[in-house]
Amino acid sequence: MGDPHRVGVVGLGFISRAYLDTLVNHPEVSIVAVADLDASRSAEVAATIPAAEALSVEGLLARPDVQTVLNLTIPAAHADISLAAIDAGKNVYVEKPLAVTFPDGRAIIERAASAGVRVGCAPDTVLGTGTQTARAAIDSGLIGRPMSATAVMVTPGHERWHPNPDFYYAPGGGPLLDMGPYYISALIHLLGPVRAVTGVASRLRAERVIGSGPRTGQRIPVGVDTHVSGILEHANGALSTVTTSFDGVRTTAVPIEVHGEAGSLAVPDPNHFDGTVRHFALGGTEWRALEAQAGYTEAARGIGLIDLVRSDDQRPPRAGGDVALHLLETMTSLLRSAAEGRRIELTTVVRRPAAVPLTPAEQWQASHAYGH
């Protein structure tokens, strides 16, 4: 296997724990440095990771043995940190979205190509057995030619549980850029790339009230659309209808449904790695659960970075920068379509990432769990 791939983590907020649980002590990865704007947090986290050093962001990017930067900063900082890492000659794996704006995302991909480094980007939930089993069913012809899909995400908003939810309501946030990546990435894996979009959006509240933590009761401004619906025209002719909302309490809608000439699939929540895929055949009488047929078993956040480490010239990263840029253009074009009242054709063209064979947990997981 060789020496572990050396990773530096920038941004040690809420989501970092999930990544560290997967990556610390993994035989193929070594976390050698961590950095955060809060130096005390960096020191605290570094103390729990063997051989990790707490550094400033500048110090981490300058450290010569860091091969890949795991960028877990807030969305507004994604582009700056990623570009700085690329300029330092390092690969980048970014928490979603790739960037706040499509031009910034394109700059990341173009500069990485010029520098000869790789880019990966969340979400990697689509590499688990839920989405991948649904993809395998579609690719096998189980539902015939896929014709359409629906994707629905409805929640009252993250301010209910997140102690510092401000960035969810700033540029780069909102239900589409925050939660849309899970659903639209899944649709790209299931049905292929998108060629055009039409969107509508609303923003009916100017403020939100924090519901937990030391800032409970504090009001924060809303600077983004909080309910976005749209139609995705896939290159294969299928149409997907997408709704992401911070303006509802609950929904009974299946997270994703895919409809074909010979049947339909109910796909589990793409915010999770696993879940049961259900099939209803044309002429049938009931939904039938499918056994897991593909995907990383018992996967967790960070599997996309492991997949990137294992990629090569023959097999690009499945959670790669090209798909992330296409996803970003899809989402920002939906918002632009809503603002301008017109259909928008996309400029990026990608291939569906390689399917994930059914991979037992012991073939990808760490040798033992990370403890704090």
N, C-alpha and C positions, 0 to 999 in steps of 0.2 A: 504493500500500500504506500510505502514511503513516509516521509515526514508529514505531520498534520498541516493543513492549510491554515495560515496565520491570519487572524481576523482582529480588527479593531472596531469597537462599537462606539458610535457617536450618538448620544441621546439616551438617557437612562430613565425615561418616564414610565408611564403606566404599562405600555406594551412591551417594554424591554424584558420584564420577568418571563413572559411566555417564550420569547426567543432564547433567553439564557437557559431556561429549563431544557430546551432541546439541544443547544449547542455546547454548553459547558460539559466537559468530560467526553464529548463525542470523539471517537477515535480518529475521525478524518479532519477535525477542526480544532484549532487551539486559539482561545481568546487571549491575546497577548497584551491588549491595551483597551481601556475604556475612558470615555470623556463625556463631560456634561457641563453645561453652564454653571451648575451648582457643584463646586469643587468638593464639598463635603459628601455629596451623593456619590461622586466618582470614587472617592476614597472608600466609602462604605461598601460599594459594590465590588471594587477591586479586592477588598479584603476577603471576599467570599469565593474568589475564583483563583485557583492555583496558577501562579506565574503571570497573572494579569497586573498591569501597572496603571495607576491612575494618572492621566495626563491632561493637559489642555487640549482643545481641539487642534490647535496648531502643532502641538507636540506630537499628537497621535498621527496626524497626516505626514509629519516629517520623519516618523520612525521608519527606518528602511526595511525592517522585516515584516511590516504589515502588508499583506498581499491583497486583502479585500477589506473595504470599509463597509460595515453594516450601519446604514444611515436610518436611525430611528427618531430623528428630530420631528418637530411639527411640520405640517405641509409647507408652510411659508418658507422654511429653511431648506427644504429638500434639494432644490436646484443649486443653491450656493454651496452646500456641503458636498454634494455629488460632484459638481464641477471642480471644486478644490481637490477632492480626492483623485479625480481623473488626471488633473494637472500634475499631481504628485506621482502618477504612474501606477495607480492602484485600481483594481476592480471595485465595483460598487454594487451593493444590494440595498435597495431602498424600500422602506415601508410605503404603502400606497397613500396617495397617488404618486406617480413618478415626479410630478411637479404641479404647481398651481395653474400654470398656463401652458398651452400647447407649444408656443415658441421656446419656452424654457425646457420643456421636455425634449423637443427636437434638438436643442443645443447639447443636452446631455448625451444623446445617442450619437450625434455627429462628432462630438469631441472625443467620445470614447472610441469610436471607429478610427479616428485619426491617431489616437494614442495607442491603439492596439490592445485595449483592455476591454473587459466584459462588463455588461450591466445586467443585473437581475432586479426584479421588483415584485413585491407582494401585489395581490394576494396569491398565496400558494395553497390555500384551501382547496382550490380546484384540482389539485394533484392527489387528493385523497380518494377513498373508495366510493364516496357519494357521487360526485360529478363524473369521475372516470368510469364507473359502472354504467351510468346513463349514457355516456359517450359510446362505450363498447356496445350497448344495446342498439343505439342508433346506427353505428357503423356496421353492425351485423345484419341490418335490414329488418329488425324485429318490428318496427312500426312503419315499415315502408318508407317512401320518400318523405322526409320531414317538410312540413308545410308552414308551420307557425309555432310560436312559443309565447308564453306570458311569464313575467317575472315581477314579483310584488314584495316590497319591503315597507312596512308601516310601523312606526313607533312614535310615542309622544315626544321624543327628543332626549339626547344624552345628558342634558343638564339635570335630569332626575337623579343620576347616579354618579356622574363624573364631578369631582370636587373643583376642577378648573376647566370648564367646558367652553371657554371663550373662543378657542380656535375652531370649534365646530360651527360657529356662526360668523366666521371671518372668511375672506377669500381663500379658497382651497378646502373649505368645509362644506357644510350643507349635506343633505341626505344623498345627493347624487355623487359628489366627489368622495364622501366618506364611506358610504355603504354600497353605492353603485358598483365600485370595482369588483366586489364579490359576485354580483349577479351578472354583470355584463361580461366579465372574464369567463364565467361559466357558459354563457351563451356563445362566446367565441369558441371555446373548446368544444361545445356540443354541435354548433351549426356552422362554424367558420367565421371569417372576417365580415365586417360591416362595410357597405358601400355608400350608404346615405342614411340620414336621420331627419326626423321631424319631431319637434318638442314643444311642450307648453309648460309653464311654471307659475308658481304664485308664492307670495310672501305676505301673509296676512297678519303677522304680529311683529311689532317693532322691537320688542324686548322678550327675554326669557328670564325665568327665576331659578337660580341654583337651588337644588333640592337636597344636597348632602355636603358634608365636610364643614370646615371652618367658615366658609363663605355662604352658608345656607341663608337663603332669603335675599341675597344680593341680585340685582337686576343687571343683565348684560345686553348689549345691543345686538340686533340681528342684521347682518350685512349681506346675507345670501338668500337665495330662494330656498324655501323649506318644503315645497311639494313640487316634484318634477315628474312629468309623464312624457313618454315619447314612443315613437315607432322606429325600430331599427330595420333597415332593409339589408339583409345579408347577401353576400355575393352569389350564393346558391339559389337565390330567389325566395327563401323563407322570410317571413316577417315576424319580428318579436315586438311585443308590447311591454314596456317597462314602466313601473311606477315605484318611485322612492319618496318616502314622506316622513317628515318629523311632525306632521300635523294630524296624526290619527292616534287612537288609543290602542286598538288591537284589530287584527284581521283574521278571517277564517281562510283566506286564500292560500293555496299551496305556493311555497316560495317560487318554484319554477315548474311549469308544465310544458311539455313538448308534444305537438300533435302531428301525426303523419297519416298517410293514406290508409294504413292498415292498423293503426293503434295509437295510443297515447301513453306518455310517461309522466309520472309525478316524481320530481327530482327533489331530494332533500335540501335543506337550507345551505347555500354555498358559503355562509359565514362559518360553517363547520366542515370538518374534513370527511366525516362519514355520514351515516344515515341510510335509511332504506329507500331504494328505488322501487316504485310500483308501476306495473304495466297493466293496461286495459286493452285487450285485443278487439278489433272490429268484429262484431257479432258475439262478443263475450258477454258474461253476466256479472263479473266482479273484478275488482283490482287484484292483482297477484304480485306478491313481493318477489323481487329478484335477488338471488345470491350475489355477493360481491364478486365481480368478474375482473376488475382492474383497479389500479391505484395503489398508493402507499398505504398499507394497513396501519391503523392506529397512529396516523400522521399527526403532526403538531407544527405550530408556527416555527419557521426556520428550515423546514424541509426543502423549501425553494432554494435556500442558500446551499444546502447539501447537494441538491440537484445541480446547481450551478458549478460547484466544485467538481462534480463528477462529469460535467459536460466537456465536449471537445469539438474539434472542427467538423466532425461528422454528425454530432448530435448537439445542437445548441441548447442553452438552458430552456427548460419548459416554462419557467416563470421569468422569461427574458425581457430585455429592454424593448425589443421590437413590438412584442405584444402589449407591453405597458404603454408605449407611445401610441399605438393604435387605440387602445382603451381610453387614453387621455384625450385623444382627438375625438373619439366617439362622444365622450361625456361633455367636453367643452363645446362641441358642435351642437349637442342637444340644448345646452343653455343658450348658445347664440341663436339657434333656431327659434327658441321661445321668445327671445328678446326681439328678433327681427321678423318673426311671423312668416318664415319660409323654410322650405326643404333645403338641406345642405348636403352636398356630396363630399365624401372624405377624400383626403389626398394620400393617406398611408394605405399600403397594401401589405398584408402579412399572410403567412401560411398558418394553418392550425398547428400548434405545438405538437410534438410527438406524443402519442398516447403513452400512458404509464402502465406497464404490465402489472398484474397483481403481485405486489411485493410484500412479503411477510415483514412484520415489524423488526424482527431480529436482523434483517438485512440492511436496515438503515438507522436504527435507533442508537443512542449513546450506550456505552457499556454499563453505565450506572447513572442514576438521576443526580441532578444538581441540587444541592441543599443550601439554604441561606442561614 
